[in-house]
């Protein structure tokens, strides 16, 4: 079992992949997208799917701190539907509140990474955290 994790934003999609046993998540890359122009990076995502051969895809849901769902949650669900329809892989969602904040803190506190460099990797690390949280929680895609 191998899963992909996605951190979907309006300009980027961070991508992470689990190991074959579904124990650990590793960042893969950041795909540049443009929601306004309906450029969703699905061709590049398809290349990653072909290479990694995942059995499912996990997307983060950026819920509000009070657990309500705003417009970004709807955009993430729409992206998940596009991915599921195009690649015929099961998708699931996990609450991603604060993953980007955690990723940024980690890069500042532990690695002392400059703001410019953080911007280049933050979404990939957030995707890694989304996927790792899902693996640790034993989400439905991890059960055979």
N, C-alpha and C positions, 0 to 999 in steps of 0.2 A: 504494500500500500504506500503510495506516494501522493502527497497533496501539494497543491500550490496555494499560497496565500496572497491576497491582493489588498493593497491599500489604495483605494480609488479616490482621486481628487479631481478637480476640474481641469488641471493642467498636467498631472502626472498620475501614473499607476505604479506603485511600488510592488515588486514581485519577489516572493520568497518561495522556497521549495523545501519539503521535508526529506529526510533520508528515507530509504526503502522500508525501514521498520516503523516509521512514523513517530520517532522519539524526539528528533531535533529539527529545528528550522534554520535554514541558512538563506541570507539575502541573495537574490539573483541579479536584479537590475531595476532601473527605473525607466519606464516607457513614457515618452512624451506624448501627451494627447491635447486636444483642444475641443472641449464640449461645445463651445459656441459655434464651431465650424463642423460639428459632428464627426470629428476625427478621434476615434476611440482606441487606436493602437491595436486593433484586433488581429491585424496581419502579423505583427511582431509577437503578440501573445500566442498566436497559432504556432509560430516557429518555436517558441519556448515549450509549448505543450507537446509538439512533435518530438523535441529533444528530450524532455524530462519524463514524458509518458505518465502524467498523473492520473489517479483514479477519481479525483474530485478536486473541487476548487472552493476555498474559503474566502469570503469577502468580509471586511470589517464594516460594521455599521456605526457611523459617527453620531450616536445618540447625544441628546442634550444632557447636561449634568442632572436634570430632574427626571431623567429617563423618558422624556418625550421624544418623538421623532420629528425632525425638521426636514427641510428640503434636501439636504445632503444625504439623508437616509434614503429618501425616495430615489435619488440619483444612483446611489449604490445598488439598490434593489433592481433598478432598470438595467444597470451595467451587468449585474449578475444574470438577469434574464437573457440579455444579448449573448453573454458568454455561454450559458447553458444551451440556448437555441443553436448557436453556431458550432459549438464543439461537442455537443451531446455528452457532456459530463455533468454529473450531479454537483450542485452548488449548495453551500450552506453559509450562514452568516453568524458572526459573533460580535458582540458589543466591543467597540474599539476605543471607547472613551479614554482619553489621556495617553494613548500609545505614542502619538507624535510628541507629546510633552515629555514622556518618559525617555523616548529615543533621544530627544534633544538634551535632556539632563545628563544622560549617559555619555553623550559625546562631549559635553562641556566638562562634567565633573571627573569622568574616568579617563577620557582620552585627550582632553584639552584641545579639541578640534576647533579651528577658526570658523567664524560664521559662514564665510564663503564656502569652505569645504563641507560644513554641515548641510548646507542647502543641497549639495550634490548627492548626499547619501541618506538623508533623513527619511524619505519615503520608503526606501528599501529596508531600512532598519525597522520602521513602523510595520511594514508588511511581515517582517520576520517575527516581531513581537505578536502581531495578530495571529499568525500561524502557530507560534509556540504556545500561546494561551489556549488556542483551540485544541492542540495536541494534548496539552496538560489536562484540559477539561474533558478529554475523551469525547469530543463532539460526535454526532451521528455518523459522519463520514469515516470515522476511525473504527467503527464497529463493522465487523464482517458478517 
